[in-house]
Each structure stands twice: as C-alpha cells, then as structure tokens.
Amino acid sequence: MATDLLERLRQMLLDMHHSGKLSHIEPGLYDDARAYVEKLKTDFSGLKNPLESRAGSLLIEEIGSVTDTVQEIFSVRTRQILDLAFQQMEGQYFDKEEARKMLPAERAMYGQIIDAIEGCREALVHGEAYPFGSAGAAAVDLVEPVDGIPEASEVPAAAVPRPVQSPYALVHILSDMESFMGVDGRTYALERGDIVTLPENNADVLCEHDIALNIRLNK
C-alpha cells in the first residue's frame, strides 16, 4: 500500500500540473493519506533505535514524502479554486464541469471566497456594506455535486476563520511536556517518543530547548 499510495499521489499531482484544471479526486484521498502517515509513525515508534537504523530513515523519508505531496495537492487545488472564483466574479467563462469536481469542503471554501471578494468590492469600490453569505451561497448552488460526493451543506462550516497556517516540520519528541497551543491554533498534547508534524515556529522552539529533534530530511 505504501508504494501504491505515494505513487498515486505523485501521479495525481503530476496530472494536476499538466492539465492546469481542477480534476476529480477520490473523496477519501486525504483520509487515506492521514491514516497511512499515522501507521508509518506507529511503525517508526516500534523500532529499536529508530533514528540510528536504516528502517527508521526510510520511514521518516516516506512520512515526509507523503505529507509534502498531499500538501502540494491541496495547494494546487486551492489555487485552481481561487481562479474559478475570480472568473465567476469577473463574469468570465465559468466551467461548471470543472467546478463539480470540488470536494464538499472545497465547495464550502469556494462560497466563502465568493463572499469575501464581493464584500471587499462593495466596501472599497462602492463604499457600501455587504451582507456576507448571499453571493457565496448562490455560487455554490450553481455547482452540482459529483455522484458519490455529498453536498457542501453536509459538511459543517467552521464557526470562526482558522489562523493562517505556517510551514510544518516533522519532529521526534524527546521528553514529556505540558499541552500547548501551536501557531496554527491547534492544541498539542505530546509525550516522549511521539513523532508529530508541528508548525515550524513551534518546532524550532522545542528543538532549541532540546525537547524535540527535527527529523525532516532535506529534499
């Protein structure tokens, strides 16, 4: 499964770059990738002297490769969704078939982007207050879901905007610590021996105090 999943992710990313358009992806892709990374972390923790063994190095490399590829897939798709939103707001040609390939969470994000653009334009260009939530909802209604993928309304929307995410680093926790909130807004409860992906700012602080060891391999 390891090679199959990673190769599938890489091929998917290659196809995205080649086509330049939003493409269909399996609804469970992100779930599969997260589950696989967690399995790799468990395998790593089960090794004797993992940081000194060849098997441990291979697992670290595999974790980094899967994580980076999934993040790049997300980034590419987000840029493509931004392009679609801008095209619609500017009255340009809008490819409904391409828009139908959004995942439910992406479709919800698309509606929020439409609202943000329209609200900003009304405030700056026309000097008027804009009731957020109308244009975006209408834009999402224009996008018919792909068979087998639930509607965006079935995905709970976040109550508040999430903090902007920083780059992440893969670290090995060297000692127990109290739980803390990362710069990404998430609360981390970590113990000695954990292998976890942390925002780089938090990872740097832990590494400086010898609480964690950065084990992300250089590309």
Order of alpha helices (4+ residues) and beta strands (2+ residues): alpha-alpha-alpha-alpha-alpha-alpha-beta-beta-beta-beta-alpha-beta
